[in-house]
Each structure stands twice: as C-alpha cells, then as structure tokens.
Amino acid sequence: MKSAPFWREALLVFFGVLLLSLPQAALLPLLDRDEPRFAEASREMFQSGNYIVPTFNHAPRYAKPPLIYWCQTFCFGIFGENAFAARLPSLLATAGTALLLFMWGDRLGNRPMGLAAALSYAFCLQAVQQGRVATADAALIFFMTLTAYTGWKLLHHEPPPKEKPMPRSVFCTGSTLRAWTFRMVVALAAGFLAKGPEAWLPLVALLICAGTWRARVFFFGWFLASLVLMCLWAIPAYIATHGDYWRVGLSEGVGERMVVGLQGHGASSLGWYLLGVPLYLLLFWLSALPWSPLLVTHRKKLFTSWKQDLLDAYLLLNAGLIFIVFSLMVTKLPHYTLPAFPFLALFFARRWVQAGLPPRLPVRLAVGAGIGFAIVAAVGIPLALAAEVTPSPVGVLVREAKGELTPATEFALVDFQEPNTIWEMRRVVNGYGQVIPEENVLSYLGQPGARAVILSTALWQQISTKTSKTLPSWKIYEARGFNAAKLKWTDLTLVVNTQ
C-alpha cells in the first residue's frame, strides 16, 4: 500500500499534537508563579511598547531573555490578553518539536519511526505537563532540538538507507550548506533568547561527534555568528539597563541556580544535595510515561543485539549532557531535564524499529495518552471550576467585582502576594499593585479615589474585628481556591472602595 505524502502526514502530526493540547491550554487559568509572571510581563511589554526590557508589575524582570515575551505579545495582539494566548507559543513549540522528530525519522528512511518518536515525546507525561504552559521551556526545547537536528543534517546530509550505519563526518557543501547554516545560526541565537546558555548544550555534542577539525571550525564559526545575531537585542538591552540585565539575569538564571536552591527548589545541605543528584534518573520513569515501561517489558529485544552507531551515541550524548548538567545543579525542578526527552524519544523509537518490534504499539500508546489527557482536561477542568475548585481565587474575585473595579482603581496586596494577583487584577485595572503592611489596610482604603485591597480572609476578619471604628460601606468579596504555588487551599477577600 502506497504511503501518504510526507507533507500530509507532517501536517497531521503538527495539528494533531496542537489540537489535543487545546483543552488544557484554553480552559485552565494560569497556574503557579511562573505562568502569571511570564504572561504579565508580556502584557506590560505589549502595553508599553518596550520590547527590549521586560517588566513585571512595572519593575524590570531580568530572569529570562525576551523571546517568549515577544511571542506572547504577538499572540495577545491576535487573541487578546488571556491564558490561551499566553500558552499558545508553547503549544506551537511543542507541536513543532514533534514535527522535527517526525522529519528526523523520515530522513533516516523510516517514517513510522519518526511518527513513534514524535508522538512519544509530545504525549509523554512531562511534555503534557510542561509543554503547554506559558513559560519559556517549550520554546527552548524546540530550538535545542532544531540545533541538534540541523547539526546532524550538516554532518550527514545524505539520509542513509534503512538500518545502515550513519557515515561519519560527510560534510555538506554548496547551497545545502548555506541553507542549513542559516537554520543553525538562527536556532543557536533563538535558543539563547528563549531561556539562556543551556540552549547551547547540543553544540557540545556536535563538537564531540563532528569527527574532523574542519567541521568543528564550522560549528564554532556558526556559534560566533549566532552571538552577532543575539547582539541585535543584547546591546540595546545592556545600554538600557546599564548592564543590569546581563549581570542580574545571568547571575540568577545560571550562576545562582548552580550553587543555591532558589525559591526553595533545592537542597539545604550537602547531604540532601548528594541524595538529589540521581533525582532526574528516578523521575525519568514517571516523566516518560506511557512509553517508559516498554523499555523494561521489551528490554531483551531492545538491547540484547544492540550495536551502537554514531547516531545512537549522538542522541544519548545530547540527553546525557542535559541530565548531567541539571543533576549537578543545586536548584532542581522536575521539568529541567525535559529538553533531553526529544533525543530519548527518537533513540527509543529507533531501537524499537531496529529490534523488529511493531511501531504501532508506541504510537497507539501515545495517541491514547494524548486523547485521554484531552478528555480529562475538556471535562474535568469545567467541572472543577463549576465546583469552585479553582487555582485562581483572585480571578473569581475580579469577575465578581468587575462592576466595581475600573481602570482607574488603585490596588494593594498585603499577605497574599502571588504573581497571579497582578495578572488577574490588571485584566481590569490599569495601574500596578503595591504591597502594604496589614496595619495600613484601613488607612489605604480610606484615602480619596477608587481603591482595592486583596488579602487573606483570616487577616481581613482580624483587622475588621479589631477596629473600634464603624467601617464604611465598602464592597467585600470572598473566594476560596487552591494555591498551586504552595499546594494549599486559600481563602481570599477583596475589599473595594468605589469612591
């Protein structure tokens, strides 16, 4: 039977992954602390027109380079300032990574292998969790995968016949070299602009596997060219912030995460650090569901007759470098090793096909998982929100008080200062939030002009019962929700003075 044209199957992979991601991305309010930080910074960039230095709550945000903010502002301009638009760049990047893996498998002469790799990555548990959120990770993974795939194409531009070992260091020339060079330079630059220097780890694997000094010189030259491209943003950012963007951003984003557990995500002692080193190897089996059990149930067929070739070494080296670097960091989060999963998915699919196992099984598992996740999101999220089990109680407060809040309303935070508060309040209010001590709540609300305060319900009850004065007829709204950042239930109160 004649197979479908490549472009038709490629579009099916891309849009299939994208469509099955929509329920989660469109229905769920922004979670945790990172999503609101990224989304709000992008909204402020969109509103201010300053595309060089992002801000959060009108303060410079140096934690990440600007690419994800640029992408989110573009989506805000089309779809409005909402959670779906903030997550859309990640959805597109995840679908794009799946497409790259499908293309890679097809270039290796085995389209079913590419399909198994693409779907095994896109619908594994960790990718479903982190590949659809409004952060920079999905974009980073796409450009890291593009760097690795482009580097392989530059070294091995002729796809080898099925099951034939890859030729070593056959460097392409002419127009092919120019086309793939452009992609390499853009991928290296965009990867750094997505999240930082970790995007260059595939370049290390390329330099090791290149085989000739001529190829290594080319790769180093392309790296320098990507630095020139990055400077189109970096120089204006350095000037605008007097170097703070680079000093603070690189210090916290790279240096401090290596040696300090930021925001409580790391070991507090040498003993806990040593225990945490193998954490990612243990988490792999959970993160790679549903295909990770196949590595155990079919281990004999997969690895008994395995003869490692250059591509296997290249894929495992890329994955291994990521695991090693992030395992040695003090700051640890489960998704830090997700950039390794495209390489592991392709390695798994390649071993599966070469071992003579039916490629339909991992595809069916992945598609089943993707459909299952989509159904759970499409049904479960609306039911949870209807039952007032919301991860965004501030969003509930803002909707309830929408008639009282105006663009001119000033607002303050007291003991609840999660980034989601700024994101939700500024959906209606033009100004920025300020933090005030609890003893100033009543005096702040009593000042002239429209004002609002968000605080825990317990604290508001304490303040209102302690005062000996009769409180004015302020509007008071209450909501209960689940604080995903701290994994606990939270009761909040919004007090609004409309005068």
C-alpha positions as CSV (number, residue, x, y, z in Angstrom):
1,M,0.0,0.0,0.0
2,K,1.3,3.4,-1.0
3,S,2.0,5.7,2.0
4,A,0.5,9.1,2.3
5,P,2.6,12.1,1.1
6,F,5.1,13.3,3.7
7,W,3.7,16.8,3.9
8,R,0.2,15.4,4.6
9,E,1.4,13.2,7.5
10,A,3.6,16.0,8.8
11,L,0.7,18.4,9.0
12,L,-1.4,15.7,10.7
13,V,1.3,15.3,13.3
14,F,1.7,19.0,13.9
15,F,-2.0,19.8,14.1
16,G,-2.9,16.6,15.9
17,V,-0.5,17.5,18.7
18,L,-1.8,21.1,18.7
19,L,-5.5,20.2,18.8
20,L,-5.1,17.7,21.6
21,S,-3.4,20.4,23.7
22,L,-6.1,23.0,23.3
23,P,-8.5,21.9,26.1
24,Q,-5.8,22.2,28.8
25,A,-4.4,25.4,27.4
26,A,-7.7,27.2,26.8
27,L,-9.8,26.1,29.9
28,L,-7.3,26.2,32.8
29,P,-6.4,29.5,34.5
30,L,-2.7,30.4,34.7
31,L,-1.0,28.3,37.4
32,D,1.8,28.5,39.9
33,R,4.0,31.6,39.9
34,D,5.9,31.3,36.6
35,E,2.9,31.4,34.2
36,P,1.5,34.7,35.6
37,R,5.0,36.2,35.7
38,F,5.6,35.5,32.0
39,A,2.1,36.4,30.9
40,E,2.0,39.7,32.9
41,A,5.5,40.7,31.7
42,S,4.3,40.1,28.1
43,R,1.2,42.1,28.7
44,E,3.2,45.0,30.1
45,M,5.6,44.8,27.1
46,F,2.5,44.8,24.8
47,Q,1.0,47.8,26.6
48,S,4.2,49.9,26.9
49,G,5.8,49.1,23.5
50,N,9.1,48.4,25.2
51,Y,10.3,45.2,23.5
52,I,13.9,45.4,24.9
53,V,13.5,45.2,28.7
54,P,10.5,43.2,30.1
55,T,8.9,44.3,33.3
56,F,6.6,42.6,35.9
57,N,4.4,44.9,37.9
58,H,6.3,47.8,36.4
59,A,9.7,46.5,37.8
60,P,12.4,45.2,35.5
61,R,12.3,41.4,35.0
62,Y,15.8,40.2,34.2
63,A,15.2,36.5,34.9
64,K,14.7,35.4,31.3
65,P,15.7,36.7,27.8
66,P,12.9,38.2,25.8
67,L,11.9,35.7,23.1
68,I,9.0,34.2,24.9
69,Y,7.7,37.7,25.7
70,W,7.8,38.7,22.1
71,C,5.9,35.5,21.1
72,Q,3.2,36.1,23.8
73,T,2.7,39.7,22.9
74,F,2.2,38.7,19.3
75,C,-0.5,36.2,20.4
76,F,-2.0,38.9,22.7
77,G,-2.4,41.1,19.7
78,I,-4.4,38.4,17.9
79,F,-6.3,36.6,20.6
80,G,-6.4,39.1,23.4
81,E,-4.8,39.1,26.8
82,N,-5.8,35.7,28.2
83,A,-4.4,32.4,29.3
84,F,-4.8,30.7,26.0
85,A,-2.9,33.4,24.1
86,A,-0.1,33.3,26.8
87,R,0.2,29.5,26.3
88,L,-0.1,29.4,22.5
89,P,3.6,29.9,21.8
90,S,4.4,26.8,24.0
91,L,1.7,24.8,22.2
92,L,3.2,25.7,18.8
93,A,6.7,25.0,20.0
94,T,5.7,21.5,21.4
95,A,4.0,20.7,18.1
96,G,7.0,22.0,16.2
97,T,9.3,19.7,18.2
98,A,7.1,16.7,17.4
99,L,7.3,17.8,13.7
100,L,11.1,17.9,13.9
101,L,11.3,14.4,15.3
102,F,8.9,13.2,12.6
103,M,11.1,14.8,9.9
104,W,14.3,13.3,11.5
105,G,12.8,9.8,11.4
106,D,11.7,10.3,7.8
107,R,15.2,11.5,6.9
108,L,16.6,8.3,8.5
109,G,14.5,6.4,6.0
110,N,11.8,5.2,8.4
111,R,8.7,7.3,8.7
112,P,6.9,5.1,11.2
113,M,10.0,5.5,13.5
114,G,9.7,9.3,13.1
115,L,5.9,9.1,14.0
116,A,6.6,7.0,17.1
117,A,9.3,9.4,18.2
118,A,7.2,12.5,17.6
119,L,4.1,11.2,19.5
120,S,6.1,9.5,22.3
121,Y,7.6,12.9,23.1
122,A,4.5,15.1,22.6
123,F,2.3,13.0,24.8
124,C,4.6,11.7,27.5
125,L,3.6,12.9,31.0
126,Q,6.3,15.5,31.4
127,A,5.7,17.1,28.0
128,V,2.0,17.2,28.6
129,Q,2.6,18.9,31.9
130,Q,5.3,21.4,30.8
131,G,4.9,21.7,27.0
132,R,1.6,23.6,27.3
133,V,2.3,26.2,29.9
134,A,3.0,29.9,29.5
135,T,6.8,29.7,30.1
136,A,10.0,29.6,28.1
137,D,10.7,25.8,28.3
138,A,8.8,24.6,25.2
139,A,10.5,27.2,23.0
140,L,13.9,26.3,24.5
141,I,13.3,22.6,23.7
142,F,12.2,23.4,20.1
143,F,15.3,25.3,19.4
144,M,17.6,22.8,21.1
145,T,16.1,20.0,19.0
146,L,16.4,22.2,15.9
147,T,20.1,22.8,16.7
148,A,20.7,19.1,17.1
149,Y,18.8,18.1,14.0
150,T,20.4,20.8,11.9
151,G,23.8,19.8,13.1
152,W,23.2,16.2,12.2
153,K,22.0,17.3,8.8
154,L,25.1,19.4,8.2
155,L,27.3,16.4,9.1
156,H,25.2,13.8,7.4
157,H,23.2,15.5,4.7
158,E,22.5,12.3,2.7
159,P,20.0,10.1,4.5
160,P,21.5,6.6,4.9
161,P,19.5,3.6,3.8
162,K,17.3,1.8,6.3
163,E,19.3,0.2,9.1
164,K,22.6,1.2,7.5
165,P,25.1,2.8,10.0
166,M,25.5,6.5,9.5
167,P,28.5,7.7,7.5
168,R,31.0,9.7,9.6
169,S,31.6,13.4,9.0
170,V,30.3,13.7,5.5
171,F,30.1,17.5,5.5
172,C,27.6,19.1,3.1
173,T,28.5,21.9,0.6
174,G,27.1,24.5,-1.7
175,S,23.5,25.7,-1.4
176,T,22.7,22.9,1.1
177,L,25.4,24.2,3.4
178,R,24.1,27.8,3.2
179,A,20.5,26.8,3.9
180,W,21.4,24.6,6.9
181,T,23.9,27.2,8.1
182,F,21.2,29.8,8.3
183,R,19.0,27.4,10.3
184,M,21.8,26.6,12.7
185,V,22.7,30.2,13.4
186,V,19.0,31.1,14.0
187,A,18.5,28.0,16.2
188,L,21.5,28.9,18.4
189,A,20.5,32.5,18.7
190,A,16.8,31.9,19.3
191,G,17.6,29.1,21.8
192,F,19.6,31.5,23.9
193,L,16.9,34.2,23.6
194,A,14.4,31.7,24.7
195,K,16.0,30.8,28.1
196,G,19.7,31.2,28.2
197,P,23.0,29.4,27.6
198,E,21.7,25.9,28.3
199,A,20.4,26.1,24.7
200,W,24.0,25.6,23.6
201,L,24.4,22.1,25.0
202,P,23.6,20.4,21.7
203,L,26.6,22.3,20.3
204,V,28.8,20.4,22.7
205,A,27.6,17.1,21.4
206,L,28.1,18.3,17.8
207,L,31.7,19.3,18.5
208,I,32.4,15.9,20.1
209,C,30.7,13.9,17.3
210,A,32.0,16.0,14.4
211,G,35.0,13.8,13.7
212,T,37.0,16.4,11.8
213,W,38.5,19.7,12.8
214,R,37.1,21.3,9.7
215,A,33.6,20.5,10.9
216,R,34.4,21.8,14.4
217,V,35.7,25.1,13.0
218,F,32.5,25.5,11.0
219,F,30.4,24.9,14.1
220,F,32.4,27.4,16.2
221,G,32.0,29.9,13.4
222,W,28.3,29.5,13.4
223,F,28.2,29.9,17.1
224,L,30.0,33.2,16.7
225,A,27.5,34.2,14.0
226,S,24.7,33.5,16.4
227,L,26.3,35.8,19.0
228,V,26.3,38.5,16.4
229,L,22.6,37.9,15.8
230,M,21.9,38.0,19.5
231,C,23.6,41.3,19.9
232,L,20.8,43.0,17.9
233,W,18.9,42.7,21.2
234,A,21.7,42.3,23.7
235,I,23.4,45.6,23.1
236,P,20.3,47.8,23.4
237,A,19.3,45.8,26.5
238,Y,22.7,46.3,28.0
239,I,22.6,50.1,27.3
240,A,19.0,50.5,28.5
241,T,19.7,48.7,31.9
242,H,23.4,49.8,32.3
243,G,24.4,46.2,32.2
244,D,21.9,45.0,34.9
245,Y,20.0,42.7,32.5
246,W,23.2,40.7,31.9
247,R,24.6,40.9,35.4
248,V,21.4,40.0,37.2
249,G,19.9,37.7,34.6
250,L,23.0,35.5,34.2
251,S,23.7,35.6,37.9
252,E,20.3,34.3,38.9
253,G,19.5,32.3,35.8
254,V,22.7,30.4,35.6
255,G,25.2,31.0,38.4
256,E,23.0,31.0,41.5
257,R,20.9,28.0,40.3
258,M,24.1,26.0,40.0
259,V,25.1,26.6,43.7
260,V,22.0,27.8,45.5
261,G,18.5,26.3,45.8
262,L,16.4,29.2,44.5
263,Q,12.8,29.7,45.8
264,G,13.1,26.6,47.9
265,H,13.7,24.3,44.9
266,G,17.0,22.7,46.0
267,A,19.0,21.0,48.7
268,S,19.6,22.8,52.0
269,S,22.7,20.8,52.9
270,L,25.5,18.7,51.3
271,G,23.8,15.5,52.3
272,W,20.5,16.5,50.7
273,Y,22.3,17.7,47.6
274,L,24.1,14.3,47.2
275,L,20.8,12.5,47.6
276,G,19.2,14.7,45.0
277,V,21.9,14.0,42.3
278,P,20.1,10.9,41.0
279,L,16.7,12.5,41.2
280,Y,16.2,13.0,37.5
281,L,17.1,9.4,36.7
282,L,14.4,8.2,39.0
283,L,11.9,10.8,37.7
284,F,12.5,9.7,34.1
285,W,10.4,6.6,34.5
286,L,7.4,8.7,35.6
287,S,8.0,11.6,33.3
288,A,8.3,9.3,30.2
289,L,5.0,7.5,30.7
290,P,3.4,5.9,28.8
291,W,6.4,4.6,26.8
292,S,9.0,4.2,29.6
293,P,7.6,0.8,30.8
294,L,8.3,-0.6,27.3
295,L,12.0,-0.2,28.0
296,V,11.5,-2.7,30.8
297,T,9.0,-5.1,29.3
298,H,10.9,-5.4,25.9
299,R,14.4,-4.9,27.3
300,K,15.8,-8.1,25.9
301,K,14.7,-7.4,22.3
302,L,15.7,-3.8,22.5
303,F,19.2,-4.1,23.9
304,T,20.4,-7.7,23.5
305,S,21.6,-7.3,19.9
306,W,22.1,-3.5,20.1
307,K,25.2,-2.3,18.3
308,Q,25.6,1.4,19.0
309,D,26.3,3.6,15.9
310,L,27.1,7.3,15.7
311,L,23.5,8.5,15.7
312,D,22.8,6.5,18.9
313,A,25.9,8.0,20.5
314,Y,24.8,11.5,19.4
315,L,21.3,11.2,20.8
316,L,22.4,9.7,24.1
317,L,25.2,12.3,24.4
318,N,22.7,15.1,23.9
319,A,20.4,13.6,26.5
320,G,23.2,12.7,28.9
321,L,24.7,16.2,28.9
322,I,21.3,17.6,29.9
323,F,20.9,15.1,32.7
324,I,24.4,15.6,34.0
325,V,24.3,19.4,34.0
326,F,20.9,19.7,35.7
327,S,21.6,16.8,38.1
328,L,24.7,18.7,39.4
329,M,22.7,21.9,39.9
330,V,21.5,22.7,43.4
331,T,18.2,24.2,42.2
332,K,16.1,21.3,40.9
333,L,12.6,21.2,39.3
334,P,11.2,18.1,37.6
335,H,10.9,19.7,34.2
336,Y,14.6,20.8,34.0
337,T,15.6,17.7,32.0
338,L,12.6,17.8,29.6
339,P,15.0,19.1,26.8
340,A,16.5,15.6,26.8
341,F,13.2,13.9,26.0
342,P,13.1,14.6,22.3
343,F,16.5,12.8,22.0
344,L,15.4,9.9,24.2
345,A,12.1,9.6,22.3
346,L,14.0,9.3,19.0
347,F,16.5,6.9,20.5
348,F,13.7,4.7,21.9
349,A,11.7,4.8,18.6
350,R,14.9,3.9,16.6
351,R,15.7,1.0,18.9
352,W,12.1,-0.2,18.8
353,V,12.1,-0.3,15.0
354,Q,15.6,-1.8,14.6
355,A,14.6,-4.6,17.1
356,G,11.8,-5.6,14.8
357,L,9.1,-4.6,17.2
358,P,5.8,-3.2,15.8
359,P,6.0,0.6,15.6
360,R,2.2,0.8,16.0
361,L,2.4,0.0,19.7
362,P,4.2,3.1,20.9
363,V,2.1,5.2,18.5
364,R,-1.1,3.8,19.9
365,L,0.1,4.3,23.5
366,A,1.0,7.9,22.7
367,V,-2.2,8.7,20.9
368,G,-4.3,7.1,23.6
369,A,-2.5,9.1,26.2
370,G,-3.0,12.3,24.2
371,I,-6.7,11.7,23.7
372,G,-7.0,10.7,27.4
373,F,-5.3,13.9,28.6
374,A,-7.5,16.0,26.3
375,I,-10.7,14.4,27.5
376,V,-9.8,14.8,31.2
377,A,-9.0,18.5,30.5
378,A,-12.1,19.1,28.5
379,V,-14.4,17.5,31.1
380,G,-12.5,17.8,34.3
381,I,-11.5,21.5,34.2
382,P,-15.0,22.9,33.7
383,L,-16.4,20.6,36.4
384,A,-13.7,21.7,38.8
385,L,-14.3,25.4,38.1
386,A,-18.0,25.0,38.4
387,A,-17.5,23.3,41.9
388,E,-15.4,26.3,42.9
389,V,-12.2,24.2,42.9
390,T,-10.2,26.9,41.1
391,P,-6.4,27.5,41.1
392,S,-7.1,31.2,40.7
393,P,-9.3,32.6,43.5
394,V,-8.2,36.1,42.6
395,G,-9.7,35.6,39.1
396,V,-13.0,34.7,40.8
397,L,-12.8,37.9,42.9
398,V,-12.1,40.0,39.9
399,R,-15.0,38.6,38.0
400,E,-17.4,39.1,40.9
401,A,-16.2,42.7,41.4
402,K,-15.9,43.6,37.8
403,G,-18.7,46.1,38.0
404,E,-16.9,47.9,40.9
405,L,-13.3,47.8,39.6
406,T,-12.4,50.4,37.0
407,P,-9.2,51.1,35.0
408,A,-8.5,54.0,37.5
409,T,-8.8,51.8,40.6
410,E,-5.6,51.6,42.6
411,F,-4.9,48.3,44.4
412,A,-2.6,46.9,47.0
413,L,-1.6,43.4,48.3
414,V,-1.0,42.5,51.9
415,D,-0.2,38.9,53.0
416,F,-1.1,37.3,49.6
417,Q,1.4,38.4,47.0
418,E,1.4,35.7,44.4
419,P,2.1,36.8,40.8
420,N,-1.3,35.6,39.8
421,T,-2.8,38.5,41.7
422,I,-1.1,41.1,39.5
423,W,-2.1,39.2,36.3
424,E,-5.8,38.9,37.3
425,M,-6.2,42.5,38.7
426,R,-4.6,44.1,35.7
427,R,-7.2,42.5,33.4
428,V,-9.4,45.4,34.6
429,V,-7.1,47.9,36.4
430,N,-4.5,49.9,34.5
431,G,-2.3,50.6,37.5
432,Y,0.2,48.4,39.3
433,G,-0.1,46.7,42.6
434,Q,1.8,47.8,45.7
435,V,2.5,45.9,48.9
436,I,1.3,47.5,52.2
437,P,1.6,46.3,55.8
438,E,-1.5,45.0,57.5
439,E,-1.7,48.0,59.9
440,N,-2.2,50.3,56.8
441,V,-5.1,48.5,55.2
442,L,-7.9,50.6,56.6
443,S,-6.0,53.9,56.1
444,Y,-5.2,52.9,52.5
445,L,-8.8,52.1,51.7
446,G,-9.9,55.4,53.3
447,Q,-7.8,57.6,51.0
448,P,-9.6,59.5,48.2
449,G,-10.2,57.7,44.9
450,A,-11.2,54.2,43.9
451,R,-9.1,51.7,45.8
452,A,-9.0,47.9,46.4
453,V,-7.1,45.6,48.7
454,I,-6.5,41.8,48.4
455,L,-5.6,39.9,51.5
456,S,-6.4,36.6,53.2
457,T,-9.9,36.3,54.6
458,A,-8.5,35.4,58.0
459,L,-6.4,38.6,58.1
460,W,-9.4,40.8,57.0
461,Q,-11.6,39.3,59.7
462,Q,-8.8,40.1,62.2
463,I,-8.5,43.7,61.0
464,S,-12.2,44.4,60.8
465,T,-13.0,43.0,64.2
466,K,-10.1,44.8,66.0
467,T,-11.0,48.3,64.8
468,S,-13.2,50.3,67.0
469,K,-14.5,52.5,64.1
470,T,-17.5,51.7,62.0
471,L,-16.3,50.6,58.6
472,P,-17.6,52.5,55.6
473,S,-19.9,50.7,53.1
474,W,-17.1,49.1,51.1
475,K,-17.8,46.3,48.8
476,I,-16.4,43.0,50.1
477,Y,-16.0,39.8,48.0
478,E,-14.7,36.4,49.2
479,A,-13.4,33.4,47.3
480,R,-11.7,30.1,48.0
481,G,-9.3,28.4,45.8
482,F,-6.2,26.1,45.6
483,N,-2.9,27.9,45.7
484,A,-0.9,25.8,43.2
485,A,2.4,27.6,44.1
486,K,2.2,26.5,47.8
487,L,-0.1,23.4,47.3
488,K,-2.7,24.5,49.8
489,W,-6.2,25.9,49.9
490,T,-6.5,29.7,50.2
491,D,-9.4,31.9,51.3
492,L,-9.1,35.5,49.9
493,T,-11.0,38.7,50.4
494,L,-11.2,41.6,48.0
495,V,-12.3,44.9,49.6
496,V,-13.2,47.7,47.2
497,N,-13.8,51.4,47.9
498,T,-15.5,52.8,44.8
499,Q,-15.5,56.5,45.9
